[in-house]
């Protein structure tokens, strides 16, 4: 049971890190582009 919980925990951490790598550039790019256009 503990191993299953650990695997779930690692799985969610993995998904969370992937989402950060995907979402952060999209959050930064519009800001940098708007600053450059202004």
Secondary structure, 3 states (H helix, E strand, C coil): CHHHHHHHHHHHHHHHHHHHHHHHHHHHHHHHHHHHHC
